[in-house]
Amino acid sequence: MGNKLDLQHSNLEELLNDESFIRWLRDEATRQEEQKWDRWLADDPENRMTVRKAKKIITMPFIKDIPSDTKEELRILIEQIEEFDP
């Protein structure tokens, strides 16, 4: 995701690999990033569910132990969360 907001950018796995999105979830985003993600959130009600799931993932105590480039583990984790919270 470059400087321009991709309105279709709502895949949870992609979002969790987006540093700007993670900063926004942690209230560490720049003003520009805040505006971008606030617009994204307002554009589609389904994005609220995506944000809720993402916050659950990034606040898990063991998430720090997962290397950032380990996408397969992240995919499995996302599937497990979605299984319990569709």
N, C-alpha and C positions, 0 to 999 in steps of 0.2 A: 504494500500500500504506500504509494508515494505521498506527495504533498496534497494531492487532490483526494477528497473523500470518495471512496467507492461505496455507493449506497447498497450494493449487493454484498458487501464485505461483512457477512454475518456468520460465517462458518466458525464455530467455537474454537476449533483447533487453530485456524489461521489467526483469529483474534488473540489467542493466548501466546502466539508467537510474535505479536506486534507490540513492541516496547512502548509505543505511544498509548495503546489501549491499556496496558498494564499500569503505566504511570497514572492514567486517568482513573482507573479503578482504585488505586492507592492514594488518590488525592495529591499526586505529585506532578501532575501534568502542567505544561505551560498554558498560558491563556489561550493561545491558538489551538492547542490540542483539546483543551476543555470545550471550546466552542465547536470544534469538529465533532467530538464524540457526543456532546449534548444534542447537536443537530441529528446525528445518526440515531440516537436514542429516541428522539421525538418523531422521526420519520416513519417508524414502524413499531407498532405495539409489541410485536414478537421479539424485538430487540431487548425489551425489558427482561424476558425470560432468559435470553442469552446472557445478559449481564448478571442476573442472579446466579446462574450456573457458573459463570466465570469467577465470580466472587467466592463461591463455595470452594472452587478449586484452588485459587491463589491463597486462601486463608488456611488451607490444610497444613498441619504442622510438618509433614514430611515432604511437601512440595519443594522445599529448598534443596533436598538431597537428589532431585532429579536433574540431570544435566540438561541444559537448555536445548541441546541438539538431539535429544532422545524423543523423537516424535512418535515412535511406536508405543512407548509407555504412556505418553500423553493421550494418544488415541484410545488406548485401552481404558484409561482412567475416565475419559469423556464418555465412552460407551457405558461404563459402570454407573456413572452418575445419571445418564439419561435413562438407563434401565429403571432406576428408582425414582426419578423425577422427570417424567416425560413431558 
